């Protein structure tokens, strides 16, 4: 599973590719270690937190939540990140399941 329910939201496991041609969520991918990650691409460069900010904005739009509810919990300088989404964990989990195979 590429997300984990918490008491006041969810944590998404994301693999980010910066300096891409477009901003997009590309689906779920299994890593070599067996863990699943949501694949995301952003046009922003990985300098001064620009790619992280672009990822937060992209995820907020994709999930239909306020940008203030999306924060990088860990992995700020890594491609593999844990992103915290604040809100009702059940509703957010349903949104993620309904999103299925993102474009």
C-alpha positions in Angstrom: 0.0 0.0 0.0 1.4 3.4 -0.9 -0.3 5.2 2.0 -0.8 4.7 5.7 -3.8 6.0 7.8 -2.9 8.1 10.8 -5.2 9.4 13.5 -5.6 12.8 11.9 -4.8 12.2 8.2 -2.7 9.9 6.0 0.9 9.5 5.0 1.6 9.0 1.3 4.8 7.3 0.1 5.9 9.2 -3.0 8.8 8.9 -5.5 9.3 12.3 -7.0 11.0 13.1 -10.3 11.9 16.8 -10.5 12.8 18.7 -13.7 10.2 16.8 -15.7 8.4 18.1 -18.8 5.1 18.3 -16.9 3.5 18.1 -13.5 1.7 14.8 -13.2 0.8 11.9 -10.9 1.7 8.7 -12.8 0.3 5.9 -10.7 1.7 3.4 -8.2 5.0 1.7 -8.6 6.6 -1.1 -6.6 10.2 -0.6 -5.6 12.9 -3.4 -5.5 12.4 -3.7 -1.7 8.7 -4.5 -2.2 7.3 -1.2 -1.0 4.8 0.7 -3.1 5.2 4.4 -4.0 3.0 6.9 -5.8 5.0 8.2 -8.8 4.9 12.0 -9.2 6.7 14.4 -11.6 7.1 18.1 -11.3 8.6 20.7 -13.6 10.3 22.5 -10.7 14.0 22.1 -10.0 15.2 20.5 -6.8 16.7 23.7 -5.4 15.6 25.7 -2.3 12.6 23.4 -1.8 11.0 24.3 -5.1 10.3 20.7 -6.2 8.9 19.9 -2.7 6.5 22.9 -2.9 5.4 21.9 -6.4 4.8 18.4 -5.2 2.7 19.6 -2.3 0.6 21.8 -4.6 0.2 19.0 -7.1 -1.0 16.5 -4.5 -3.4 19.1 -3.0 -5.0 19.7 -6.4 -5.1 15.9 -7.1 -6.8 15.1 -3.8 -9.0 18.2 -3.7 -7.6 19.4 -0.4 -6.2 22.7 0.7 -2.5 23.2 0.0 -1.9 24.0 3.7 -3.0 20.4 4.5 -0.2 18.8 2.5 3.4 18.8 4.0 6.6 16.9 3.4 7.0 14.8 6.5 10.4 13.2 5.6 12.7 12.9 2.6 13.0 16.6 1.8 16.3 16.0 0.0 15.5 12.6 -1.3 13.5 11.3 -4.3 11.6 9.0 -1.9 9.3 11.1 0.4 6.7 10.7 3.0 4.0 13.3 2.5 1.5 14.1 5.3 -2.1 14.9 4.3 -4.2 16.3 7.1 -7.9 15.5 7.3 -10.3 12.6 7.8 -8.2 9.5 7.2 -11.2 7.4 6.1 -12.3 10.0 3.5 -8.8 10.5 2.3 -8.2 6.8 1.9 -11.5 6.5 -0.1 -10.3 9.3 -2.4 -7.0 7.6 -3.0 -8.7 4.3 -3.7 -11.2 6.0 -6.0 -8.3 7.7 -7.9 -7.1 4.3 -8.8 -4.8 4.6 -11.7 -3.9 8.3 -11.9 -3.1 9.8 -15.3 
